[in-house]
């Protein structure tokens, strides 16, 4: 991820949950807020309710990969948190990707004309 670093501190996540814009779908919820910096910061959360460590890490890897491949189209200067939902456990990668990109567009942080890696 070129211009993206990680959100790591609990207070950063809490601030985003309370003051950020959010939207949700069947597979994920996305929170975003301007951060006043030139790059984005990304956080991915997967609850222990979604399964064991192997399942949670698989979902986390998928969400990070979706972001990485589409990063050029994501507007700069935002803190973004993607929260996996129960249905993401059984979702196909393509369904998960379509859902996350839809949520990014809904929040106004994704430009469809700029696409990442060609599949």
C-alpha positions in Angstrom: 0.0 0.0 0.0 1.8 3.1 -1.3 0.2 6.0 0.5 -1.6 4.1 3.2 -0.4 3.4 6.7 -2.2 1.4 9.4 -4.6 2.6 12.2 -3.3 0.9 15.3 -4.4 2.8 18.4 -7.7 2.2 20.1 -8.5 6.0 20.5 -8.2 6.4 16.7 -10.7 3.7 16.1 -13.1 5.1 18.7 -12.9 8.6 17.3 -13.7 7.2 13.8 -16.7 5.2 15.2 -18.1 8.2 17.0 -17.3 11.1 14.6 -16.8 9.5 11.2 -19.3 8.9 8.4 -20.4 5.4 8.0 -22.4 3.0 5.9 -22.9 -0.7 5.9 -23.9 -3.7 3.7 -24.5 -7.3 4.3 -20.7 -8.1 4.3 -19.0 -5.1 5.9 -19.4 -1.7 7.4 -17.1 1.2 6.5 -16.2 4.2 8.6 -14.3 7.2 7.2 -13.2 10.6 8.3 -10.7 13.2 7.0 -7.4 13.0 8.7 -5.7 16.2 7.5 -2.7 14.3 6.0 -1.6 13.5 2.5 -2.1 9.7 2.8 -4.8 7.4 4.1 -4.7 5.3 7.2 -6.5 1.9 7.1 -7.9 -0.3 9.9 -9.5 -3.6 9.4 -11.5 -5.2 12.3 -12.8 -8.8 12.4 -14.7 -9.8 15.6 -13.9 -13.0 17.4 -17.6 -13.9 16.8 -16.7 -14.6 13.2 -14.7 -17.7 14.0 -11.2 -18.8 15.0 -8.0 -17.1 14.2 -7.6 -18.8 10.8 -11.0 -17.6 9.6 -10.6 -14.1 10.9 -7.2 -13.7 9.3 -8.5 -15.0 6.0 -11.2 -12.3 6.1 -8.7 -9.7 7.1 -6.3 -10.6 4.3 -9.1 -10.5 1.8 -10.3 -7.0 2.9 -6.7 -5.6 2.9 -6.1 -7.1 -0.6 -9.4 -5.5 -1.9 -8.2 -2.2 -0.6 -4.6 -2.6 -1.9 -5.8 -3.4 -5.5 -8.2 -0.5 -5.6 -6.0 2.0 -3.6 -5.3 4.3 -6.6 -9.1 5.0 -6.9 -9.5 5.8 -3.2 -9.4 9.5 -2.3 -6.4 10.6 -0.2 -6.5 12.1 3.2 -8.9 9.8 5.0 -8.9 7.5 8.0 -10.8 4.4 6.9 -12.0 1.4 9.0 -13.5 -1.7 7.5 -15.5 -3.9 9.9 -16.3 -7.4 8.7 -19.8 -8.7 9.3 -21.1 -12.2 9.8 -21.9 -12.8 6.1 -18.3 -12.1 5.1 -17.4 -15.6 6.4 -19.1 -17.4 3.5 -18.8 -14.6 0.9 -17.0 -15.1 -2.3 -14.1 -12.8 -2.9 -15.9 -11.1 -5.8 -19.0 -10.4 -3.7 -16.9 -9.0 -0.9 -15.0 -6.7 -3.3 -18.2 -5.5 -4.9 -19.7 -4.7 -1.5 -16.6 -2.8 -0.2 -16.3 -0.7 -3.4 -20.0 0.0 -3.3 -19.6 1.3 0.3 -16.6 3.4 -0.7 -18.6 5.0 -3.6 -21.5 5.6 -1.2 -19.2 7.5 1.2 -17.8 9.5 -1.8 -14.2 8.3 -1.3 -13.8 6.1 -4.4 -13.4 7.3 -8.0 -14.4 4.5 -10.4 -12.5 6.0 -13.4 -9.2 5.2 -11.6 -8.8 1.5 -11.2 -6.0 -0.4 -9.6 -4.4 -3.7 -10.8 -6.0 -5.3 -13.8 -7.5 -8.7 -13.0 
